[in-house]
């Protein structure tokens, strides 16, 4: 196949520009700071008392669990009816409206805030499976690393711009930072839904010839079973996905909980945290590009193995940064160093994982089903990772939660090494080993 026109590629990448503001502004920066500031250290919810940071972790876990359970049904409908874009729109609108409604979240309506936060998370992850499924349809295999990295880079640029706007609002409205933050939530919703229209107008339209009659309650799960059965027969892809499952538990949890770590455990003020997250995003842009280029030289799996090993070092360093804080030291500059390290590998590992999976996939028209399986793997990993992080936080403290993530990374590294060996045996080294 040939790579689609520049208009289609740019339109596809623009969705990263549109929805990445949720990932940065809501889950990574402003919302965790706001959530812990408007709630007490211990909060009562559903008749149980939670540590507020753990309740945040559990809320994300439940949201990702819901969407993971819906994935087989939704993607089966999208794939067999040829209307991926309609479902992508549905989840986009759900997520953006959820973000905008967080403007009304205060300490007096915890229920409302949690529901809106869950809707935003479900909209974000739900739309991504359809967005990802377009990659092998619009880009030839040799261009997929480049196109995937372009999407992530666009996402970082767009999200940093809105992040800076939110930061400016907070600095301009000193003494009323909470209101400035809620305005930022509203802006996220407007930004997401507005720029997504560029994507919707550029992507290929509905293929009416592909419309089929299906049983939405059984066919979706049959698709998952079918993809699972096919993947079992592909040694390299099978091992890669197992590695991806485990290291995603660590990567996604670090990204989702980093601000809680900096604000609650290290005690850094909100302006410094926001500025640090901006630095992470700026560093992530060249990081994603660098990793794409390294993969062309050394191969996808070898680069992924090196990056996972780097993540292990980040978790260990974060643990000792917390230890330094407890010993009376100032952890500020250590946190900045961790932020730069995370930025270097944050976007690259996501981009390279996505393109590696796309390369290892068999040629098929059921791209949505295959990417549903990929996203299902990642979202279940997030459910386990975030729940584990919150549970260990409640029982042993947050610094031990961070250290425990190294276990996930080590297991992921072992499976990646196994995939590397299998790729040599199955003569797929030209695809994933350079």
Steps between C-alpha positions, in 0.01 A plus 500: 500500500596865462504756778203736485522863398659763720154641576380167639819441702490850648129467571556169678787645706285800592287277724805457722518880511131508598472231766846507658394807698284264705795276578729787597270760655245271666672179609863610506496848651205713599238248606709291745624822665146639511350172622737468796459871584118493520481169689623410846784253556236237574165514319184295534360360177252214451496446878877443520783728605779539245830679485419773247788413266397134505140593419636687197692187393200273553273734300730478199521122540121463491468732198758300306336174606162613369641600163705181476185292548324700226786480252413164339142605428580847375787412273313206351221737401747751362698244302208309349291807420789706372416797720802541726473876467150509651614319813810713517273806498277355772785446743662830405182687591453299820853579613501866407164564669623316811804727512293815453259398777786476749468879509208441741693260730560633852560349844123493554420262212759220506260262324462738206874550464572127500229427241627775266858382547398146409308616191802701386731201547262263322460741210873540465591132498191400304577731209863388481424145387333635186770763452775236526316269261539756222882481512547185284228626264664835425873418529717239327701277740825683431333835588311394811776584749528849353124560484446364851775725638347796314172442683664489841712807422190695393334394823782628714514834320125559526473392860794717606334804343182452703708410803673838474163674472380324814825583678461866404144503638617355831781756530271790406230399749711452812277446799234347277699217341211257534277709274785540248543124498129443438513742206786291365283186522238680290761604244619139468152388398463781245851442356448124465162513328600789271831373359360148463279634220813534282567129547141400431497693173833351379468130581358252246122488502268206567541203270137407439593176325648368825173526693394163645232373734648399834403397851657774707486294820692199370695595189723744683624239744530249217729751328719522810508121519589482130781756529630325812503169312689653208752674723571174685635362171739796452792453742652847465174694527384280790816564701509868411142547626582328828795731548287799400234397753742502791711803419181696424393442862806697603515765226135603514489502879809721525349743250163509674635524855810719455327821607356334810852386584641851463221685678404266781817306578764761418290802592583708191273802436259501206681763283826301512317177424323652201826646367666161545229322301548752219871413497411130479284561193765710329766236561261230378482648149866439408487182710230347278684602183832367633347165587345470154842554343673260737247230410593537132862422591477249784148360458181558693532232766861573590418867547193413707712278723745783562219741578331259745832458681517881519151507655617263772773750587241780515286310753797418723618863485149621590496276807830641625381855426210437740742351752713814473190714569412295808858545623455877500654575159365719221380270218414778255798466265486122518139518384600724212760245395240223514266714292757543223573125504130413474454750219777343294332159491132574567375571149753285323405177673131554418566593139746215442273246670211599277703485179670170602160341550384639165803347326455159664128481422401268216347658191130532580197718440398464865740767620258631762474152654876463519549845649211432734698204629810721530312770689319243711842367604620850589185602687491184711865570577403849616219359716743266675778758519289783641312275742828352625649847536200626699479190719871500588475875564222441754679214676873575470529858371546652155879464481461122525236514228757653268764241587253215445456610138850368423357148523273569201787645300730204570236249387438708187871506426520121523216457250654752260824303508298187423338681203844603377616139500181382331537764228841362407367145484200606291706727272320817599819682595461737205172621652590548864876460538638746247 
